[in-house]
Amino acid sequence: MSTAPNPYLTDPARPRMYSQPWHRYLWAPVPLLSMSVLACLPFIVAAYRGVISWWIAGLYTAASATVLCFAIVQPEVNGWFPTGVWALMITAVVHVFLLDRGQPHGK
């Protein structure tokens, strides 16, 4: 097993998403407050800043669009819809917190 740090977590050349540590607490509620409809927003901003790849932002955009479409089209809510919404919200919030993981602030 290698003891070298993960280059994706410690790469100094990768831009940072947050200029201050407390900014992640401003971005994290976006997926929760929007019921996953705006879950893609932090990832679009992160992709624009070069923090993550565009395909990740596209994946979150597709998931957010799916949630919105099901909310509009589905006349009867079954058990899978709320489960999918909660799964997307929790996943998005955790990933928003991890965007600058391993990068010390102030550099």
Buried (B, 14 or more C-beta within 10 A) or exposed (E): EEEEEEEEEEEEEBEBBBEEEEBBEEBBEBBBEBBBBBBBBBBBBBBEBEBBEBEBBBEBBEBBEBBBEBBEEEEEEEEEBEEBBEEBBEBBBEBBEEBBEEBEEEE
